[in-house]
Amino acid sequence: MRTHRPDRLSVLCVHGIGHGDADASLVPSWTDAITQVVHRWQPGCAVDLEFLRYDDLFDHAPLDLAVYGRALAEILASGAVHGIGDFLGGARGLHDLPDQVRWTAGMIAQWATEDGLRDGLRRRLLQAMRDREPDLVCAHSLGSLIAYDTFRRNPGVLAGKTLLTFGSQIGNPFVRDAFAGRIEPLDARAWYHLFNPADRVFTSRLRIEAPNFVEVLTEFDKPNDVINHDPVCYMSHPDAQARVWAEIAGGGPPRSVARAFRAMQGFAKRPDRRALLVGINAYPDPANRLEGCVNDVFLMSSVLQECGFGPEEIRVVLDERATAQGILERLHWLLDDVDGGAERVLFYSGHGAQIPSYDVRGEVDHLDECLVPYDFDWTPARAIRDKQFVEFYSQLPYDARFVAIFDCCHSGGMNREGGARPRGIEPPDDIRHRALEWDLTLQMWRERKLRPQNPTLAGSKVGSAYLGRRGVTHRFGRGMALRSLPSSTYDRERKRLRHRGAYLPVILEACQEAELSYEYRDGATSYGAFTYCLAKVLRIVRGQGQNPTFRELTERTAGRLRALDYRQTPALVGARPLLDEAIPWSRRPRPRRARRGGTDR
């Protein structure tokens, strides 16, 4: 392996979308940009560039049109969250999108669905790495997918070398799904990732915790460019020059990577415990208002503090402040920058719902379970769906402990019962109509028949816990956006990529899928029946010096609900080994330092 010298830099460039061979400006524009930024920091450095060509592999790859069509629809649907939502909102079809967006979507879909194509791309990049032994690999857009796919499956190839990715779709949920749900670090000297929030070509942040990885924010808005995906703008960005190219050109240790890691591990040590508690009583529609949700939040806050959480480790958001945006902003506080071994708790008390959701072709293809924020209006923008939530939890360290507790139900949309007040809302008739079809034989409305989202998972023993009883529901907190691969393929890819799949939280829910979650009145005070019983059990077991497992806690809570004559059975979902672990935050509180002085600020 050659050692990088400051007087010479060998660069292998992996271009982005197709048509790279036909783009006459590709080589000179990349050459000028890289040479200029290197010479800014090392004027005498000889820059030697080589370009990986791969368009011919796409041109000659076989194409299963049915599989390709589904994949193309999925990558376009991911754009509603990752970049092209404005285009999709007004587009009448694929051809209404900008050319570069269409080409990229098509090539990513082809890359994801053709194993032979991916194998050929990996072999070509590996050969170039052997032939050139580059110091630096620069990979843009689709090229970054090819690079990650190659280097993750072939550990050691990138050792001692630097990877620079930009305008990258690696973190996009469709791409992560192709990688069996998770993106892991690479065996590189350093990996720099440039991210522009204004890039509208399915790009995404990368949530990776590793001492050799750093993400650099490179915001730009190129005049007369609606997609902001230009590789030269990324590479020439002032922050890229200061934080990336200065280190690459100098040939020394990656200082910004080291600084970022020291900041994580040193004086700015991250908290090992945090809890976010959300409660909504005062929904704008009087028919949807509840009574016990705010009380639930204060009850759970008191119980968590008895279990060792400090008041500064708990945040609450209530009623009109618990909008969709308000909840998402606080989820960043809860789940950004989580270290291994950290403990996180999300508690939600309010309404739940199911939304029949359209695919990019305008057809209803699944149901989305969601939390109902204060400003909920049955649109994706005003709901908390797992498509958003999964971005926060799926890349958490495997040894982090994240518990999500939901005192709501999602079945209230189709069936309402009299008596006690349930925590699920009924959709307007136009929304409900999406999920129904007219039975010509029976002359009655019935649930629309939808294609199961993942037939192999839906048919398994745990299928209903993840996809619902009909296999068509994206259940909240289950990461189904990252789990479309058939089970055998999913298991094979996890093994090849050396990971265990997306991180999933331990989920405690107030009831089963087809049940309702009710409110309970303790004297003159209202609570959620589930929250009230859960808190009682936690206090009892702590008073007895016990530390129950999640499974034991759920069973004892279910017993108390039965004793109160509630027809709801709590649900527990998560990795089986975790469910039989002792609850980390039910142990005795840690001793706290006494504050100096007489003022508590």
C-alpha positions in Angstrom: 0.0 0.0 0.0 1.4 3.3 -1.0 1.7 6.1 1.6 0.2 9.4 0.6 2.8 12.1 0.0 2.0 15.8 0.3 3.8 16.5 -3.1 1.6 14.0 -5.0 -2.1 13.1 -4.8 -3.7 10.3 -6.8 -7.4 10.6 -7.1 -10.0 8.1 -8.4 -13.2 9.9 -9.5 -16.5 8.0 -9.5 -19.0 10.2 -11.3 -22.7 10.5 -10.4 -25.7 9.9 -12.6 -25.5 8.2 -16.0 -24.5 10.0 -19.2 -21.0 10.5 -17.7 -19.4 9.1 -20.8 -21.3 11.6 -23.0 -20.8 14.6 -20.8 -17.9 16.5 -22.4 -17.5 18.8 -19.4 -17.2 16.0 -16.8 -13.4 15.4 -16.9 -12.3 19.1 -17.3 -14.7 20.4 -14.6 -13.8 17.8 -12.0 -10.1 18.2 -12.9 -10.1 22.0 -12.6 -12.1 21.9 -9.3 -10.0 19.3 -7.6 -6.7 20.8 -8.8 -7.7 24.3 -7.6 -8.7 23.3 -4.1 -5.6 21.1 -3.6 -3.3 23.8 -4.9 -4.9 26.3 -2.5 -3.4 24.3 0.3 -0.4 22.6 -1.4 0.7 24.6 -4.5 3.4 22.2 -5.4 1.3 19.1 -5.2 1.0 17.0 -8.4 -2.7 16.0 -8.8 -3.2 12.8 -10.8 -6.8 12.1 -11.7 -8.4 8.9 -13.1 -12.1 8.5 -13.9 -14.1 5.3 -13.4 -16.4 4.7 -16.4 -19.4 2.5 -15.9 -22.3 3.6 -18.1 -21.8 0.7 -20.4 -22.6 -1.7 -17.5 -26.0 0.0 -17.1 -26.6 0.0 -20.9 -26.1 -3.8 -21.2 -27.7 -4.9 -17.9 -30.9 -7.0 -18.2 -34.0 -5.2 -16.8 -37.0 -6.9 -15.1 -39.5 -4.2 -15.9 -42.0 -5.2 -13.2 -39.4 -5.2 -10.5 -37.8 -2.1 -11.9 -41.1 -0.3 -12.0 -41.8 -1.0 -8.3 -38.3 0.1 -7.3 -38.6 3.3 -9.4 -41.9 4.1 -7.7 -40.3 3.6 -4.3 -37.3 5.8 -4.9 -39.6 8.5 -6.2 -41.8 8.2 -3.2 -38.7 8.6 -1.0 -38.2 12.0 -2.7 -41.3 13.3 -0.9 -39.2 13.3 2.3 -35.7 13.5 0.7 -35.6 16.3 -1.8 -38.2 16.4 -4.6 -41.4 16.8 -2.7 -42.1 20.1 -4.6 -41.7 18.4 -7.9 -43.9 15.4 -7.0 -46.6 17.7 -5.7 -47.2 19.2 -9.1 -45.9 16.5 -11.4 -48.4 14.6 -13.6 -45.9 11.9 -14.3 -42.2 10.9 -14.4 -41.5 13.1 -17.4 -42.6 16.2 -15.5 -39.5 15.9 -13.4 -36.1 17.5 -14.3 -34.0 15.2 -16.5 -31.3 14.7 -13.9 -33.8 13.7 -11.3 -35.4 11.2 -13.7 -32.1 9.8 -14.8 -30.9 9.4 -11.2 -34.1 7.8 -10.1 -34.0 5.3 -12.9 -30.4 4.4 -12.5 -30.7 4.0 -8.7 -33.8 1.7 -9.2 -31.8 -0.3 -11.8 -28.8 -0.5 -9.5 -31.0 -1.7 -6.6 -32.8 -4.4 -8.5 -30.1 -6.0 -10.6 -27.6 -8.1 -8.6 -25.5 -8.8 -11.7 -25.2 -5.1 -12.4 -24.1 -4.4 -8.9 -21.6 -7.2 -9.0 -20.1 -5.9 -12.2 -19.9 -2.3 -10.8 -18.1 -3.6 -7.7 -15.6 -5.6 -9.8 -14.8 -2.6 -12.0 -14.2 -0.4 -9.0 -12.1 -3.0 -7.3 -10.0 -3.4 -10.5 -9.5 0.4 -10.6 -8.4 0.4 -7.0 -5.8 -2.3 -7.7 -4.6 -0.6 -10.8 -4.4 3.0 -9.5 -3.9 2.6 -5.7 -5.4 6.0 -5.2 -4.9 8.2 -2.2 -8.4 9.6 -2.5 -11.7 8.4 -3.9 -14.2 11.1 -4.9 -17.7 9.7 -5.4 -20.7 11.8 -6.4 -24.4 10.8 -6.3 -24.9 7.3 -7.8 -21.1 6.9 -7.7 -21.2 7.1 -3.9 -23.6 4.1 -3.8 -21.2 2.1 -6.0 -18.3 3.1 -3.8 -20.0 2.3 -0.5 -21.4 -1.0 -1.8 -17.9 -2.0 -2.9 -15.9 -0.9 0.1 -18.3 -2.3 2.7 -18.3 -5.7 1.1 -14.6 -5.7 0.6 -13.0 -4.6 3.9 -9.4 -3.6 3.6 -9.6 -2.2 0.1 -10.0 1.4 1.4 -7.5 1.0 4.3 -5.1 3.9 4.5 -7.1 5.8 1.9 -9.6 8.7 2.0 -13.2 8.6 0.7 -15.1 11.8 -0.1 -18.8 11.4 -0.9 -21.1 14.3 -1.9 -24.5 14.7 -3.4 -25.0 11.2 -2.1 -28.1 9.0 -1.7 -26.4 6.5 0.7 -28.6 7.7 3.6 -31.9 7.7 1.6 -34.3 5.1 3.0 -34.8 3.4 -0.3 -31.0 2.9 -0.6 -30.6 1.9 3.0 -33.4 -0.7 2.4 -31.2 -2.1 -0.4 -28.4 -2.3 2.2 -30.7 -4.3 4.5 -31.6 -1.3 6.6 -28.4 0.2 7.9 -25.3 2.1 6.9 -22.1 1.2 8.7 -18.6 2.8 8.9 -15.9 2.0 6.4 -12.3 0.8 6.9 -10.8 4.0 5.7 -8.2 6.5 6.8 -11.0 9.0 6.7 -14.5 9.3 5.3 -15.8 12.8 4.6 -19.4 13.3 3.6 -20.6 16.6 2.1 -24.3 17.4 2.5 -26.4 20.2 1.0 -29.9 20.4 2.4 -31.0 22.2 -0.8 -30.0 19.2 -3.0 -33.2 17.7 -4.4 -31.9 14.5 -5.9 -32.8 12.1 -3.1 -29.8 13.0 -0.9 -29.7 12.6 2.8 -27.6 13.2 5.9 -25.6 10.2 7.1 -25.9 9.3 10.8 -22.7 7.4 11.5 -20.8 7.3 14.7 -17.2 6.5 14.0 -13.8 8.1 14.7 -12.9 8.3 11.0 -16.2 9.8 9.8 -17.3 13.4 9.6 -20.2 15.0 7.8 -19.6 18.6 6.5 -22.6 20.9 5.8 -22.0 22.5 2.4 -25.1 24.6 1.8 -25.4 26.2 -1.6 -28.2 27.4 -3.9 -26.8 27.6 -7.5 -28.5 30.3 -9.6 -30.9 28.9 -12.2 -30.4 25.4 -10.9 -33.5 23.9 -9.3 -31.8 20.7 -8.0 -28.6 22.0 -6.5 -26.7 18.8 -7.2 -23.6 20.1 -9.0 -20.5 18.2 -8.0 -18.2 21.2 -8.5 -20.3 23.3 -6.1 -19.8 20.6 -3.5 -16.1 20.2 -4.0 -15.4 23.9 -4.2 -17.6 24.9 -1.2 -15.7 27.0 1.3 -16.5 24.7 4.2 -15.3 21.7 2.1 -12.1 23.5 1.3 -11.4 24.4 5.0 -12.5 21.2 6.6 -11.7 18.6 4.0 -9.3 19.7 1.3 -6.8 21.3 3.7 -6.3 17.9 5.4 -6.4 15.9 2.2 -3.8 18.1 0.4 -1.6 18.3 3.5 -1.3 14.6 3.9 -1.4 14.8 7.6 -3.8 13.2 10.1 -7.5 14.0 9.4 -7.8 16.9 12.0 -11.4 17.7 11.6 -12.3 14.0 12.0 -10.2 13.9 15.1 -11.6 17.2 16.5 -15.2 16.0 15.9 -14.5 12.7 17.7 -12.8 14.5 20.6 -15.7 16.8 20.9 -18.0 13.8 21.1 -15.9 12.0 23.7 -14.4 14.9 25.6 -15.7 18.0 27.4 -19.0 18.0 25.4 -19.8 14.5 26.7 -23.3 13.6 25.6 -26.0 12.9 28.2 -26.5 9.2 28.9 -30.2 9.7 29.6 -32.9 11.7 28.0 -36.7 11.4 27.9 -39.2 13.3 25.7 -42.8 13.2 27.0 -45.7 14.4 24.7 -49.3 14.8 25.8 -52.2 16.4 23.9 -55.7 16.9 25.4 -56.9 20.1 23.7 -57.2 19.1 20.1 -58.8 21.9 18.0 -61.9 19.8 17.2 -64.0 19.5 20.4 -65.0 16.0 19.3 -61.4 14.8 19.5 -60.5 16.3 22.9 -59.2 14.1 25.7 -58.8 14.6 29.4 -55.9 12.6 30.8 -53.0 13.0 28.4 -51.3 16.0 30.2 -51.8 14.2 33.5 -50.1 11.1 31.9 -47.1 13.2 31.1 -46.7 14.6 34.6 -47.3 11.1 36.0 -44.6 9.6 33.8 -42.2 12.4 34.5 -42.5 11.8 38.2 -42.0 8.0 37.8 -38.9 8.5 35.6 -37.4 10.8 38.1 -38.0 8.2 40.8 -36.2 5.8 38.5 -33.1 8.1 38.3 -33.8 10.6 35.5 -32.8 14.1 36.4 -35.4 16.8 35.8 -32.9 18.4 33.3 -32.9 15.1 31.4 -36.7 15.3 30.7 -38.5 17.5 28.3 -42.2 17.8 27.8 -44.4 19.2 25.0 -48.1 19.7 25.6 -51.3 20.6 23.7 -50.9 23.4 21.1 -47.1 23.3 21.3 -47.2 19.6 20.3 -47.5 20.4 16.5 -46.0 18.1 14.0 -43.0 20.4 13.6 -42.8 20.9 17.4 -42.6 17.1 18.0 -40.1 16.5 15.2 -37.8 19.3 16.5 -37.8 17.7 20.0 -37.1 14.3 18.5 -33.8 15.8 17.3 -33.0 16.7 20.9 -33.9 13.2 22.1 -32.3 11.1 19.4 -29.5 13.1 17.7 -25.9 12.2 18.7 -26.7 9.1 20.8 -23.7 7.2 22.2 -23.6 3.5 22.8 -25.0 2.6 26.2 -27.2 5.7 26.3 -30.8 5.5 27.5 -33.6 7.2 25.7 -37.4 7.2 26.4 -40.2 8.6 24.2 -43.6 8.7 25.8 -46.7 9.8 23.8 -50.2 10.2 25.1 -52.9 11.3 22.7 -54.7 10.2 19.6 -53.3 7.7 17.1 -54.7 7.1 13.6 -54.3 5.2 10.3 -53.9 7.0 7.1 -54.5 5.2 3.7 -51.4 6.4 1.8 -50.8 6.8 -1.9 -47.8 5.7 -3.8 -46.1 8.0 -6.4 -48.6 6.7 -9.1 -51.5 8.0 -7.0 -52.7 4.6 -5.9 -53.4 3.6 -2.3 -50.9 0.8 -1.5 -50.7 0.7 2.3 -51.9 2.2 5.6 -49.6 4.4 7.7 -50.0 4.3 11.5 -49.3 7.7 12.9 -49.3 9.8 16.0 -51.8 12.7 15.9 -50.2 16.0 16.6 -52.1 19.1 17.6 -52.3 20.4 14.0 -53.2 17.1 12.4 -55.2 17.3 9.2 -54.9 13.8 7.7 -52.0 14.9 5.4 -48.5 13.5 5.6 -47.1 17.0 6.5 -49.2 17.2 9.6 -48.8 13.6 10.9 -46.0 11.9 12.7 -45.5 8.7 10.5 -42.8 6.1 10.8 -41.4 7.4 7.5 -40.2 10.4 9.5 -39.6 8.6 12.8 -37.4 6.0 11.3 -34.9 8.6 10.3 -34.2 9.3 14.0 -33.8 5.8 15.4 -32.7 3.4 12.6 -29.0 4.3 12.8 -28.7 4.4 16.6 -25.8 2.3 18.1 -26.9 -1.3 18.7 -26.0 -1.0 22.4 -28.1 2.1 22.9 -31.4 1.6 24.8 -34.3 3.4 23.3 -37.8 2.7 24.7 -40.9 4.1 23.0 -44.2 4.1 25.0 -47.4 4.9 23.2 -50.7 5.4 25.1 -52.9 5.7 22.0 -54.5 3.4 19.5 -54.6 3.3 15.7 -57.8 1.3 15.2 -60.2 4.0 16.2 -60.4 5.2 12.6 -62.6 2.3 11.4 -64.5 1.3 14.5 -65.8 3.3 17.4 -67.2 1.9 20.6 -69.5 3.6 23.1 -68.7 4.0 26.7 -65.2 5.0 27.9 -63.3 7.6 25.7 -60.9 5.9 23.3 -57.6 7.4 22.1 -58.0 7.0 18.3 -59.8 9.3 15.9 -62.2 8.6 13.1 -61.2 9.8 9.6 -63.4 12.0 7.5 -65.4 10.0 5.0 -63.2 11.0 2.0 -60.1 9.7 3.8 -61.9 6.5 4.9 -63.1 6.0 1.3 -59.5 5.4 0.2 -59.3 2.2 2.2 -62.7 0.8 1.0 -64.1 -0.8 -2.1 -67.6 -1.8 -3.3 -68.2 -5.5 -3.3 -70.4 -6.1 -6.3 -71.5 -9.5 -5.1 -72.4 -8.6 -1.5 -73.5 -5.1 -2.5 -71.7 -3.6 0.5 -68.5 -1.7 1.3 -65.5 -3.6 2.5 -61.8 -3.1 3.1 -59.9 -2.6 -0.1 -57.6 -5.5 -1.0 -54.0 -4.3 -1.1 -50.9 -6.2 -2.0 -48.9 -7.2 1.2 -45.9 -4.9 1.6 -43.5 -7.8 2.3 -45.1 -11.2 1.8 -42.3 -13.2 3.4 -42.4 -11.1 6.5 -46.2 -10.7 6.6 -46.5 -14.5 6.5 -44.1 -15.1 9.4 -44.9 -15.5 13.1 -44.1 -11.9 13.9 -45.6 -10.5 10.6 -48.7 -9.0 12.2 -46.6 -7.1 14.8 -44.8 -5.3 12.0 -47.3 -5.2 9.1 -50.7 -5.6 10.7 -53.2 -8.4 10.4 -53.5 -7.9 6.6 -49.8 -7.3 5.9 -50.5 -3.8 4.5 -49.9 -1.5 7.4 -46.6 0.4 8.2 -46.9 0.0 11.9 -45.3 2.8 13.9 -41.7 2.4 15.1 -41.2 -0.9 13.1 -38.9 0.5 10.4 -40.8 -1.0 7.5 -39.5 1.6 5.1 -36.1 -0.2 5.5 -37.5 -3.8 5.4 -38.9 -4.5 1.9 -36.4 -7.2 1.0 -37.6 -10.8 1.1 -36.6 -12.4 4.4 -33.9 -14.7 2.8 -32.4 -11.8 0.9 -32.5 -9.6 4.0 -30.7 -12.1 6.1 -28.1 -12.8 3.4 -27.4 -9.0 2.9 -27.1 -8.4 6.6 -24.4 -11.1 6.8 -22.5 -9.9 3.7 -22.6 -6.3 5.0 -21.7 -7.3 8.5 -24.6 -5.7 10.5 -27.8 -6.7 12.1 -30.2 -4.5 10.2 -31.9 -1.2 11.2 -31.9 -0.4 14.9 -35.4 -0.8 16.3 -36.7 0.6 19.6 -38.4 -1.5 22.3 -42.0 -0.5 21.9 -44.7 -0.6 24.6 -48.2 0.1 23.3 -51.4 0.5 25.2 -53.3 -2.1 23.2 -53.2 -4.6 20.4 -53.8 -3.5 16.8 -57.5 -4.1 16.7 -58.2 -2.8 20.2 -58.8 0.6 21.6 -56.9 2.5 24.2 -59.1 4.1 26.9 -59.0 6.8 29.5 -59.4 6.1 33.2 -60.7 8.3 35.9 -59.0 7.9 39.3 -61.4 9.7 41.5 -61.7 13.2 39.9 -58.5 12.9 37.9 -58.3 11.4 34.4 -55.4 9.4 33.1 -54.8 6.9 30.3 -55.8 3.5 31.6 -52.5 2.0 30.3 -50.3 4.8 31.7 -52.0 4.7 35.1 -51.4 0.9 35.4 -47.9 1.1 34.0 -46.9 3.7 36.5 -48.5 1.8 39.3 -46.5 -1.4 38.4 -43.2 0.5 38.1 -43.7 2.1 41.5 -44.7 -1.3 43.1 -41.7 -3.2 41.7 -39.3 -0.4 42.6 -40.7 -0.3 46.1 -40.0 -4.1 46.4 -36.5 -3.6 45.1 -37.2 -5.5 41.9 -35.9 -4.7 38.4 -38.4 -6.4 36.0 -37.8 -7.2 32.3 -39.8 -5.5 29.7 -41.9 -8.6 29.2 -42.6 -8.9 32.9 -43.6 -5.2 33.1 -46.0 -5.6 30.2 -47.6 -8.7 31.6 -48.1 -7.1 35.0 -49.5 -4.0 33.4 -52.0 -6.1 31.4 -53.0 -7.8 34.7 -53.9 -4.5 36.3 -55.9 -3.4 33.2 -57.9 -6.7 33.4 -58.5 -6.1 37.1 -60.0 -2.7 36.1 -62.2 -4.4 33.5 -60.6 -2.7 30.5 -60.7 -4.7 27.2 -57.2 -3.7 26.1 -54.0 -5.8 26.2 -50.7 -4.0 26.1 -48.4 -4.9 23.2 -44.6 -5.3 23.4 -42.4 -5.3 20.3 -38.7 -5.4 19.9 -35.7 -7.7 19.5 -36.4 -10.8 21.5 -33.2 -10.7 23.7 -34.0 -7.1 24.7 -37.5 -7.9 25.8 -36.1 -10.3 28.4 -33.6 -7.8 29.7 -34.1 -5.8 32.9 -35.4 -2.3 32.3 -32.4 -0.1 32.5 -34.1 2.9 34.0 -36.1 1.1 36.7 -33.0 0.7 38.9 -32.4 2.9 41.9 -31.6 6.5 41.2 -28.0 7.5 40.9 -26.7 9.8 43.7 -26.7 13.4 42.6 -24.2 16.1 43.6 -25.6 18.7 45.9 -25.7 22.1 44.4 -23.6 24.8 45.8 -25.2 28.0 47.0 -28.8 28.6 47.8 -30.2 29.3 44.4 -31.6 26.6 42.1 -31.4 27.9 38.6 
